[in-house]
Amino acid sequence: MTGNVAVLSPRKPSTALRHPTSAAQESQIVRMAARGLSSRDIAARLFLSPRTVGHHLYKAYPELNVSSRAQLPAVVPTDDGSPEP
């Protein structure tokens, strides 16, 4: 070997590539939270624990460039495809 080493920068795979069902579930949770449902309500509807719902939201916030649940309606499309006003 000549001393040249290829350095690969680690890249985080997209959510959809990591776990397709997890990405769909995360998207569903985000949409429900944007509509105003609590973590407890979301968990009950999806047969999850409230902590799992919180974890999905925690992962989604940086991807959506938001820092709180209150900001979700402005960035999450409604059923007609447009963000809430």
VENTA-V133778 format. One record per pair of residues at least 24 apart in sequence whose C-alpha atoms are under 7 Angstrom apart, sorted by the first residue. I is the first residue (numbers start at 1). J is the second residue. Records with the same first field share a line. If there is no record, write none. Layout:
BEGIN
I->J ; J
END
This chain:
BEGIN
26->56
29->53
30->57
31->76
33->69
34->72 ; 73 ; 76
35->73
END
